[in-house]
Amino acid sequence: DQHEICFVGDKGFRELSKVDPKADELIRKEIEQDNSVSWFKDGKKKV
């Protein structure tokens, strides 16, 4: 089902679940650089 489960202790969980203050900026930058528009422009439905 393409899901991954990862077991970590309390300390690891706290580290992994921290909010990245730059996340919004970084995802917007990556979306701008993404070239998927050209992929779907040719009528392709999936990667």
N, C-alpha and C positions, 0 to 999 in steps of 0.2 A: 504494500500500500504506500510505499515511498515515504514512510514516516520514520524518524530516527528518535530513539529514546536514549537519553544520557543521564546517568545517575551521578550526582555530585553531592558532597557534604554541604553543610550549612555555609561554611566559608566560601566554597566554590560557587554555590548558588548566588550568594550576595555579590560576588565579583562578576559573575556572568549576567546578572539581571540589572546591573547599573545602567542608568540612562546616559546615553552619549549626547552631550550638549551640541555636538556638531553633526548629529545624525541627519537632521532636516537639510542642512546645507550640503552634506555629502551626497544624499540620495538625489537631490535636485540636480547636482552637477552630473551625476552618473546618468540620469534620465536624459539630460540635454545631450550627452555624448553618445547615447544609445542609438543604434542604427536600425532598430526594429521596424521603423516606419517603411523603409525600403523593402524589407522582407514581406510585410503584409500588403504593401502596395501591389505586389505581383500576384495577389489573390491567394497567397498561402494562409492557411488557417492556424497551423501549429508550427512549432519549431522542429 
